[in-house]
Amino acid sequence: MKNLHVPALAGAILLTLCSLATVQAQLKVPAASPMQITKQSFALGDITLEYSRPAVKGRTVFGDLVPYDKVWRTGANGTSKITFSSDVKLEGKEVKAGTYGLFTIPGKTTWDVMLSKDLNLGANVGDYKKENEVVRVQVKPTMLANKAETFTINLAEIMPSSAVLEIMWDKTRVPVAITADIDPLIVKNIEASMASDKPAYFEAASYYYDTNRDLKQALGWVTKATEQNPKAFWIMLLKSRIELKMNEKASAIASAEKTVALATEAKNMDYVKMANDLIASAKK
């Protein structure tokens, strides 16, 4: 057998090393602090959260791993971000639509929560500049009944114009109130719709019912909606609800009975139950 030439041997070794490097480059393992992106519809727009999620792993978190009274990046890896697609208020303070870095200063009894224009600071919180802040609010933390092993930023208690931003880790929950002043815009849109060729009667009546506005007007709109779509059991149920809120119980019962008939025909038992529940409530 002939000896392998030196150049050929070197080439074979290089090929082997390149193959190993390729295998290593393709190796994927779980991230220590995995990335989380959450998008939540809110008011007339959306709120998007982007952050990394470290775990407790038996450590003492606040007051040790995360010192008190110092700026914290509020997560791991890069800067945690929050995006508002429309203007909102944070604890009553105005915030324009946009993307902001989310930073906090944890304390034993209160936390400062800050939104910053700096999206690239990451862990370099020693370089945090207050002049980049868009807003700063102070809130009180609460104790969680169940430990949050993994750091979590959540949107909870979501209503048409309000929600709660929750920062949770270990046994600590930090709630931050978010509100949106959407009422003037919706009323303006309703007025424009009513002046158009195709008024959105059902949507307008729903909003007036939900916000306790002029119920007589809401009843007029929902009645027109039922005339346009006489088999729409969901519209008939709204009519019944408006009538009940106006204390017109006989009319509410009659509309609810029509809802039962229409929903039964459509095989929608959820609406049958809701209509029957309304009938029982109106008869009390």
N, C-alpha and C positions, 0 to 999 in steps of 0.2 A: 504493500500500500504506500502511495506517495504521501510525503508530508504536505500538510496544508500550507500554502504560501502565506507569508506574513500579512500582505495586503488583504488577502481574502479573509484571514482570521480576524483582522481588525474590523473589516466590514461587517462580519457576522456578529461581533461583539456590539458594534454600534447599532445594528439593527435590533438586537435583543434589548439594549438599553432604551432605544426609542419606543419599542413595544411596551416595555414596563412603564415608561413615562406616560404613554397614552392611557394605559389601564388606570394608573394613579390619577390622571387628570379627570377620568370619567367616574371615579369613585365618589359616591354621594352619601353623606351621612346626615342625620337629623341636626338641624340648627339648634344651638344651645338656647337661643332666644328667637323663636320663629316669628316671621313677619305676619302681620294681620292687617287686612284691608276690609273695612266695613262701610257700606253705603246705605244710608237710611233716608227714605223719603220723609220730608218734614215741611209743614206749612205748604208753600207753593213751590218748593225746591227740594234740595237734598243736602244732607250732611255726610261727609266722607271722612273716615278716620284711617290713618296709616301709622302703625307703630309696631315695635318689636316687643315680644312677651317673655321676659325672664321668669324663672321659677324660684320659689322660696328655697327649696333644697335644704331644709333644716336650719337655715340661717335666721338671725334676728334682723328683720328688715329695717323698720323705721327707728331711727335713733342709733343705728349701727351701720348696716350696709348702705342705707340712705340716711345721711346725717340730717338732724333737725336744723332748721334756720339757715339752710344753704340751698342755692339754686340746684334743682334736679332736672335732668333731661326728660324725666317722666316716661321711663321705658328703658330700652337697651339699644345698642347699635347706633343708628343715626338719629336725627331729630324726629320726635313724634310730631305728626302733622294733623291738622283739622281743616277741612275745606267747607265753606258755606257757599252755596250757589246763589243765595240771595241774602239781603241784609237781615241781621238778627240782633238780639240783645243778650248779653251775658250778665246775669244778675242785675239786669236793668241798665247796663251800660252798652251803648251802641257799638256794633261791629259791622263793618261793611263786608259785602260779599268778597271772598278771596280765600287764599290758602295761608295758614299761619303755623308757626312752630308752637307747640304746646309745652310750656315749662311750668314748674311749680316750686314753691318753697314750703316743704312740709314742716309743720310745727306740732307741738304736743296738744294744743287746744284749737289752733286755727291753721289753715293753709292759705297761702297766696297762690292763685292760679293766674298765669300770664299767657297772653297770646303775643307772639313776636313776629316781626317781618323776617327775622333771620331763620332760614330753613336749612342751614348747613352747619350749625354749631356742633351738633352731636354731643359727644361727651366733654367737649372743651368748655364746660360751663364757667370756668374761671375767666373766660373772655366774654361772658354774658354782658350785654350792654342794655341798660334800662331805656336808653333813647330809641331802641328798636321796638319797644313795646307798643302794641296797639291798644291793649286794655289790661288792667290788673284788677282782680276781685279777690275778696277774702271770704272764705267759707269755713264752716265747722265740720270736721270729720265725724263719722259715726262708726260704731263697731258692727262688724258683720257677724251674724249668727253662725255662719259656716265659713271656714277659712278658704280664701281664694289662693290656691297654690300657685297659679299662674297669673301674672300681672294682666289686668283687663281694663280696657277703656270701653264703656258701653253707653248706649243711648236708651233710656228707659222712660216710663210714664209718658209715652208719646201721645199727645193730643193735637187737635188741629193747629193750634198756635203756641204750644208749649211742650217742652221735653226736659229731661234731666240728663246731663252728662255725668256719668259715674266713673270715677277713677278708683279701682279696687285692687288691693294686694294684701296678702296675709289676712289680718283681721280688720283692716281699715277700708272704709268706703268714704270717698270724698264726692259729695253731690254738688253740681253746679247747674243752676237754672238757666235754661235757654228759652227765649220767647221770640215771637215774630209778630209784628204789627201788620197783619194781612187784611184786617177788616175793611179799611177804606178802599183798598184795591179791589177786593171781591165785590163790594157794593157798587163800585164804579163799573166793574165788568158786568154785573147783573143789569144795571141800567142800560148799558150798551147792548146787551143781549135782548132785553125787552123791546128795544127800538129797532131790532134787526128783523129780517124776514123769517127767521127760524128761532124764536125765543126758547131758551133752555128752561122751560117751566118747572120741570121736576127738580133740577139742580138748584134753581133759585128758591123753590119752596123748601127744599131740604135744608139749605143754609139758614133761611129765616126760622125754620123750626128749631134747628140745633142751637141757634144763637138767641132764641127767645125774642125775635123781632115781631113785627106786625103780623100776627097770626091770621088776621082777616085777609091780608094780602097773600099770605102763604097759601091759605085755603083756596083763594081764587086761582092762583097759579097751578096748584096741584089738581084742581078740578079740570082745568084746561088740559093738563097732561093726561088725565084719565080719558078725556074725550078723544085725544089724539091716539091713544094706545089703550083701548078698552080691555084688553086681555092681560095687561101688565099688572100682575098681582102685587109687585113690589111698590108700584105707584099707589095702588088702592090702599095698601097698608099704611103708607105715609099719610094719605088723606085721613084715615082712621085715627092715626096718632095726633094729627093736628086738631081734629075735632075733639078728641078726648082732652087735649091740653086746653082747649077753649071751653071745656066743661059741657060740650054738646054731646052728652052720653048716648042719646038715642041714635043720633047720626053716626057717631063713632062705632056703635055696635052694628049698625046696618052696613057700613063700609067694611068693617072687619069680617062680617058674614060673606060679603061679596069676595073678599080676599081669600077666605077659606075655599069658596067654590072655584075660584080661578086657579089657586095654587094646587088644589086637589086635581083639577083637570090637567095641570102642567106637571103633576107628580112631584111637587116640591113640598115635602113634608115639613121642612124647616119653617117655611112661611105659614103653613097650616097651624103649626104649634104657636108661632108668634101671634097670629091673629086670634086664636082661641084664648091665649093668655090675656090679650088685650080685652077681649069680650068679658072674661072673668073679672078683670080689674074694673071695667066700666060698670059692672053690675053690683059692685060692692057699695 
